[in-house]
Amino acid sequence: MSDFSFIPIAEKILNAVMKHPASRPFSIPLIPGENCPDDYHKVIKKPIDLTTIKKNLKAKRYKNIDEWYQAVNKIWDNTRTYYGADDIVSVICDEIEAIFENEYRALFLADNVKEWWEEVNTLREKINNLNNNPPKEMLYRLAGIDPTKKICSQLFTDRDVRLFIEAVKLLKSHKDHEKLINVVVESQPELATESRNVDIDIYKLNPATFVAARDFVRNTLEEAGIPYPKKWT
């Protein structure tokens, strides 16, 4: 996330934590002699609480999620520093911290994962589009390429194609043939109807599809202990 787009979710997390009855000692500003020991501010130089953090959020004093997260963690650190890990106040603090972390993971991390997946899918679509539809200017710049023809037959030698055909013949499992078809169709959906007859014109494959299909066949044969052909019959 960037800018201040994290603020609404951060506020939602704080509200959820502050609804818990045990959060009160950590939700209000600490005033020596009233709700904290007299020497508290002598030991803790940077006191902080959930209400103050919430006000800082609204005032946009945290530039990003990390600054906000560190501010909240400062509450737990201050508590354990002053009272010690075994004090009842620190035990309650541990419980509230756990509630905060659960809310944080449920809302912020889930939102980040969703955002990440959206970016991945967008990039995947762009890559597939570039693989299947190379720019015409790129075709013209590749020496000896006729832009009116499929580029697979021009970028791969006759030997490459023949060895691939021989390799496909070595696939004994019907399931492997189906997987190969899926590899082709995933890269070039327009060949879906043709591929179901398991009789694909190899020269209709674009370079990305040919490479993906060849790599699949090579890996499948290697897993079965069969070397990829070096000559054809």
TIDRENLO-728953 format. One record per residue (C-alpha): residue number from 1; residue in one letter; z negated, y negated, x negated. Coordinates in Angstrom, 2 decimals. Each point is the difference from the previous one (the first is absolute). Example, Ala and Ser with C-alpha at 12.3 -4.5 7.8 and 13.67 -1.06 7.14 Angstrom:
# TIDRENLO-728953
+------+------+---------+---------+---------+
! resi ! resn !       Z !       Y !       X !
+------+------+---------+---------+---------+
!    1 !    A !   -7.80 !    4.50 !  -12.30 !
!    2 !    S !    0.66 !   -3.44 !   -1.37 !
+------+------+---------+---------+---------+
This chain:
# TIDRENLO-728953
+------+------+---------+---------+---------+
! resi ! resn !       Z !       Y !       X !
+------+------+---------+---------+---------+
!    1 !    M !    0.00 !    0.00 !    0.00 !
!    2 !    S !    0.62 !   -3.56 !   -1.15 !
!    3 !    D !   -1.13 !   -3.52 !    0.89 !
!    4 !    F !   -2.76 !    0.06 !    2.61 !
!    5 !    S !    1.40 !    2.77 !    2.20 !
!    6 !    F !   -3.04 !    2.15 !   -0.84 !
!    7 !    I !   -2.44 !   -2.35 !    1.76 !
!    8 !    P !    0.26 !    1.38 !    3.59 !
!    9 !    I !   -0.68 !    3.55 !   -1.15 !
!   10 !    A !   -2.79 !   -1.14 !   -2.34 !
!   11 !    E !   -1.68 !   -1.84 !    2.90 !
!   12 !    K !    0.33 !    3.08 !    2.18 !
!   13 !    I !   -1.73 !    2.10 !   -2.66 !
!   14 !    L !   -2.84 !   -2.50 !   -0.40 !
!   15 !    N !   -0.53 !   -0.18 !    3.77 !
!   16 !    A !   -0.23 !    3.79 !    0.19 !
!   17 !    V !   -2.56 !    0.11 !   -2.81 !
!   18 !    M !   -2.08 !   -2.88 !    1.40 !
!   19 !    K !   -0.28 !    1.71 !    3.39 !
!   20 !    H !   -2.19 !    2.64 !   -1.62 !
!   21 !    P !   -3.71 !   -0.88 !    0.55 !
!   22 !    A !   -0.95 !    0.89 !   -3.56 !
!   23 !    S !    2.48 !   -2.50 !   -1.41 !
!   24 !    R !   -2.12 !   -3.05 !    0.92 !
!   25 !    P !   -1.76 !   -0.33 !   -3.41 !
!   26 !    F !    3.46 !   -0.29 !   -1.59 !
!   27 !    S !    1.62 !   -2.11 !    2.71 !
!   28 !    I !   -1.92 !   -3.27 !   -0.26 !
!   29 !    P !   -0.51 !   -2.48 !   -2.85 !
!   30 !    L !   -3.10 !    0.82 !   -2.05 !
!   31 !    I !   -2.68 !   -2.70 !    0.02 !
!   32 !    P !   -2.97 !    0.58 !   -2.36 !
!   33 !    G !   -3.28 !    0.23 !    1.86 !
!   34 !    E !    1.73 !    0.57 !    3.34 !
!   35 !    N !    2.14 !    3.11 !   -0.21 !
!   36 !    C !   -0.17 !    0.89 !   -3.69 !
!   37 !    P !   -2.63 !   -0.08 !   -2.80 !
!   38 !    D !   -0.83 !   -3.34 !   -1.64 !
!   39 !    D !    1.43 !    1.01 !   -3.37 !
!   40 !    Y !    3.22 !    1.50 !    1.40 !
!   41 !    H !    2.22 !   -2.90 !   -1.14 !
!   42 !    K !   -1.55 !    0.09 !   -3.45 !
!   43 !    V !    1.17 !    3.60 !   -0.44 !
!   44 !    I !    3.24 !   -0.19 !    1.97 !
!   45 !    K !    2.09 !   -2.91 !   -1.21 !
!   46 !    K !    2.86 !    0.44 !    2.49 !
!   47 !    P !   -1.46 !    0.97 !    3.38 !
!   48 !    I !    2.50 !    0.81 !    2.74 !
!   49 !    D !   -0.05 !    1.41 !    3.54 !
!   50 !    L !    2.45 !    1.20 !    2.65 !
!   51 !    T !   -0.17 !   -3.19 !    2.09 !
!   52 !    T !    0.80 !   -2.17 !   -3.01 !
!   53 !    I !    2.87 !    2.29 !   -0.93 !
!   54 !    K !    1.33 !   -0.22 !    3.55 !
!   55 !    K !   -0.09 !   -3.82 !   -0.18 !
!   56 !    N !    1.75 !    0.10 !   -3.37 !
!   57 !    L !    2.71 !    2.18 !    1.53 !
!   58 !    K !    0.68 !   -2.51 !    2.76 !
!   59 !    A !    0.10 !   -2.78 !   -2.59 !
!   60 !    K !    2.50 !    2.07 !   -2.03 !
!   61 !    R !   -2.17 !   -0.07 !   -3.10 !
!   62 !    Y !    1.03 !    3.52 !   -0.99 !
!   63 !    K !    3.52 !    0.05 !   -1.41 !
!   64 !    N !    0.50 !    3.71 !    0.55 !
!   65 !    I !   -1.60 !    3.20 !    1.22 !
!   66 !    D !   -1.50 !    0.78 !   -3.42 !
!   67 !    E !   -2.00 !   -3.23 !   -0.12 !
!   68 !    W !   -1.32 !    0.66 !    3.51 !
!   69 !    Y !   -0.83 !    3.64 !   -0.82 !
!   70 !    Q !   -1.87 !   -1.02 !   -3.16 !
!   71 !    A !   -1.99 !   -2.59 !    1.96 !
!   72 !    V !   -1.17 !    2.66 !    2.46 !
!   73 !    N !   -0.89 !    2.39 !   -2.81 !
!   74 !    K !   -2.10 !   -2.77 !   -1.54 !
!   75 !    I !   -2.38 !    0.35 !    2.97 !
!   76 !    W !   -0.70 !    3.66 !   -0.82 !
!   77 !    D !   -0.28 !   -0.71 !   -3.75 !
!   78 !    N !   -2.47 !   -2.85 !    0.56 !
!   79 !    T !   -2.17 !    2.16 !    2.26 !
!   80 !    R !   -0.26 !    2.88 !   -2.45 !
!   81 !    T !   -0.52 !   -2.38 !   -2.93 !
!   82 !    Y !   -2.98 !   -1.73 !    1.61 !
!   83 !    Y !   -1.66 !    2.84 !    1.94 !
!   84 !    G !    0.94 !    2.99 !   -2.14 !
!   85 !    A !    2.00 !    3.03 !    1.11 !
!   86 !    D !   -2.96 !    1.84 !    1.60 !
!   87 !    D !   -1.37 !   -2.84 !    2.14 !
!   88 !    I !    0.37 !    0.33 !    3.79 !
!   89 !    V !    2.11 !   -3.18 !    0.08 !
!   90 !    S !    2.43 !    1.56 !   -2.48 !
!   91 !    V !    0.12 !    3.22 !    2.03 !
!   92 !    I !    0.97 !   -2.01 !    3.09 !
!   93 !    C !    2.48 !   -1.89 !   -2.16 !
!   94 !    D !    1.62 !    3.30 !   -0.98 !
!   95 !    E !    0.49 !    0.85 !    3.68 !
!   96 !    I !    1.61 !   -3.36 !    0.81 !
!   97 !    E !    2.20 !    0.24 !   -3.08 !
!   98 !    A !    1.19 !    3.42 !    1.17 !
!   99 !    I !    0.84 !   -1.46 !    3.42 !
!  100 !    F !    1.94 !   -2.80 !   -1.69 !
!  101 !    E !    1.96 !    2.42 !   -2.19 !
!  102 !    N !    0.89 !    2.18 !    3.00 !
!  103 !    E !    1.27 !   -3.02 !    1.92 !
!  104 !    Y !    1.90 !   -1.22 !   -3.06 !
!  105 !    R !    1.74 !    3.35 !   -0.52 !
!  106 !    A !    0.78 !    0.41 !    3.68 !
!  107 !    L !    1.57 !   -3.43 !    0.42 !
!  108 !    F !    1.14 !   -1.44 !   -3.31 !
!  109 !    L !    1.16 !    3.09 !   -1.82 !
!  110 !    A !    1.74 !    1.36 !    3.10 !
!  111 !    D !    1.80 !   -3.32 !    0.37 !
!  112 !    N !    1.02 !    0.07 !   -3.68 !
!  113 !    V !    1.33 !    3.56 !    0.30 !
!  114 !    K !    2.01 !   -0.99 !    3.07 !
!  115 !    E !    1.43 !   -3.01 !   -1.86 !
!  116 !    W !    0.82 !    2.19 !   -3.02 !
!  117 !    W !    1.81 !    2.59 !    2.13 !
!  118 !    E !    2.05 !   -2.72 !    1.68 !
!  119 !    E !    1.09 !   -1.27 !   -3.42 !
!  120 !    V !    0.81 !    3.54 !   -1.17 !
!  121 !    N !    2.12 !    0.70 !    3.08 !
!  122 !    T !    1.83 !   -3.31 !   -0.37 !
!  123 !    L !    0.80 !    0.72 !   -3.64 !
!  124 !    R !    1.05 !    3.57 !    0.83 !
!  125 !    E !    2.47 !   -1.28 !    2.59 !
!  126 !    K !    1.42 !   -2.51 !   -2.48 !
!  127 !    I !    0.39 !    2.65 !   -2.70 !
!  128 !    N !    1.68 !    2.46 !    2.36 !
!  129 !    N !    2.35 !   -2.72 !    1.20 !
!  130 !    L !    0.94 !   -0.92 !   -3.58 !
!  131 !    N !    0.54 !    3.65 !   -0.92 !
!  132 !    N !    2.23 !    0.68 !    2.98 !
!  133 !    N !    1.81 !   -3.34 !    0.06 !
!  134 !    P !    0.52 !   -1.33 !   -3.53 !
!  135 !    P !    1.44 !   -3.55 !   -0.13 !
!  136 !    K !    3.81 !   -0.15 !   -0.23 !
!  137 !    E !   -0.20 !   -2.25 !   -3.04 !
!  138 !    M !   -1.90 !    2.76 !   -1.78 !
!  139 !    L !    2.75 !    2.48 !    0.81 !
!  140 !    Y !    2.67 !   -2.28 !   -1.43 !
!  141 !    R !   -1.92 !   -0.50 !   -3.21 !
!  142 !    L !   -0.28 !    3.71 !   -0.69 !
!  143 !    A !    2.99 !    0.87 !   -2.14 !
!  144 !    G !    2.65 !    2.16 !    1.62 !
!  145 !    I !   -1.59 !    0.08 !    3.43 !
!  146 !    D !    2.16 !   -0.30 !    3.08 !
!  147 !    P !   -2.16 !   -1.77 !    2.64 !
!  148 !    T !    2.00 !    1.63 !    2.80 !
!  149 !    K !   -1.28 !    3.48 !   -0.94 !
!  150 !    K !   -3.39 !    1.69 !    0.05 !
!  151 !    I !   -1.72 !   -0.74 !   -3.29 !
!  152 !    C !   -1.57 !    3.44 !   -0.48 !
!  153 !    S !    3.33 !    1.52 !   -1.04 !
!  154 !    Q !    0.55 !   -2.82 !   -2.48 !
!  155 !    L !   -3.44 !   -0.25 !   -1.60 !
!  156 !    F !   -0.56 !    3.73 !   -0.52 !
!  157 !    T !    2.31 !    2.25 !   -1.97 !
!  158 !    D !    1.74 !    3.04 !    1.40 !
!  159 !    R !   -2.34 !    2.07 !   -2.18 !
!  160 !    D !   -3.08 !   -1.58 !    1.65 !
!  161 !    V !    1.31 !    0.88 !    3.43 !
!  162 !    R !    1.04 !    3.56 !   -0.90 !
!  163 !    L !   -3.37 !    0.76 !   -1.60 !
!  164 !    F !   -1.76 !   -1.35 !    3.07 !
!  165 !    I !    2.05 !    2.28 !    2.26 !
!  166 !    E !   -0.86 !    2.99 !   -2.20 !
!  167 !    A !   -3.67 !   -0.96 !    0.11 !
!  168 !    V !    0.02 !   -0.17 !    3.80 !
!  169 !    K !    1.42 !    3.55 !    0.08 !
!  170 !    L !   -3.12 !    1.16 !   -1.87 !
!  171 !    L !   -2.28 !   -1.15 !    2.82 !
!  172 !    K !   -0.80 !    3.28 !    1.73 !
!  173 !    S !   -2.48 !   -1.22 !    2.59 !
!  174 !    H !    1.27 !   -1.34 !    3.30 !
!  175 !    K !   -3.04 !   -2.31 !   -0.02 !
!  176 !    D !    1.14 !   -1.48 !   -3.33 !
!  177 !    H !    3.43 !   -0.69 !    1.49 !
!  178 !    E !   -1.65 !   -1.75 !    2.94 !
!  179 !    K !   -2.10 !   -2.11 !   -2.38 !
!  180 !    L !    3.15 !   -0.95 !   -1.90 !
!  181 !    I !    1.63 !   -1.07 !    3.26 !
!  182 !    N !   -3.06 !   -2.12 !    0.80 !
!  183 !    V !    0.24 !   -1.69 !   -3.41 !
!  184 !    V !    3.64 !   -0.91 !    0.70 !
!  185 !    V !   -0.64 !   -1.20 !    3.55 !
!  186 !    E !   -3.04 !   -2.03 !   -1.02 !
!  187 !    S !    2.13 !   -1.92 !   -2.49 !
!  188 !    Q !    3.14 !   -0.18 !    2.19 !
!  189 !    P !   -0.86 !    0.35 !    3.70 !
!  190 !    E !    3.66 !   -0.37 !    0.95 !
!  191 !    L !    0.60 !    3.52 !   -1.39 !
!  192 !    A !   -2.55 !    1.57 !    2.36 !
!  193 !    T !    2.57 !    1.58 !    2.33 !
!  194 !    E !    2.09 !    1.31 !   -2.87 !
!  195 !    S !   -2.96 !    1.39 !   -1.88 !
!  196 !    R !   -1.07 !    2.28 !    2.82 !
!  197 !    N !    3.08 !    2.10 !   -0.69 !
!  198 !    V !   -1.13 !    0.31 !   -3.64 !
!  199 !    D !    3.53 !   -0.96 !   -1.01 !
!  200 !    I !   -0.27 !   -3.49 !   -1.42 !
!  201 !    D !    2.84 !   -1.72 !   -1.80 !
!  202 !    I !   -1.77 !   -0.68 !   -3.27 !
!  203 !    Y !    2.30 !   -2.92 !   -0.70 !
!  204 !    K !   -1.48 !   -1.81 !    2.99 !
!  205 !    L !   -3.36 !   -0.18 !   -1.75 !
!  206 !    N !   -0.90 !   -3.32 !   -1.52 !
!  207 !    P !   -1.51 !    0.01 !   -3.53 !
!  208 !    A !   -3.61 !   -0.19 !    1.18 !
!  209 !    T !    0.49 !    2.95 !    2.37 !
!  210 !    F !    1.77 !    2.09 !   -2.64 !
!  211 !    V !   -2.76 !   -0.60 !   -2.55 !
!  212 !    A !   -2.74 !    0.76 !    2.55 !
!  213 !    A !    1.76 !    3.21 !    1.09 !
!  214 !    R !    0.65 !    1.11 !   -3.58 !
!  215 !    D !   -3.61 !   -0.67 !   -1.03 !
!  216 !    F !   -1.29 !    1.96 !    2.99 !
!  217 !    V !    2.21 !    2.99 !   -0.83 !
!  218 !    R !   -0.90 !   -0.16 !   -3.70 !
!  219 !    N !   -3.75 !   -0.12 !    0.72 !
!  220 !    T !    0.22 !    2.79 !    2.59 !
!  221 !    L !    1.84 !    2.27 !   -2.44 !
!  222 !    E !   -2.44 !   -0.76 !   -2.81 !
!  223 !    E !   -2.95 !    0.88 !    2.24 !
!  224 !    A !    1.69 !    3.35 !    0.66 !
!  225 !    G !    0.57 !    0.55 !   -3.73 !
!  226 !    I !    3.76 !   -0.50 !    0.32 !
!  227 !    P !    1.67 !   -2.39 !   -2.48 !
!  228 !    Y !    2.36 !   -2.65 !    1.31 !
!  229 !    P !    3.60 !    1.14 !   -0.68 !
!  230 !    K !    1.75 !   -1.21 !   -3.14 !
!  231 !    K !    3.37 !    1.46 !    0.98 !
!  232 !    W !    1.81 !    0.99 !    3.18 !
!  233 !    T !    1.89 !    3.10 !    1.04 !
+------+------+---------+---------+---------+
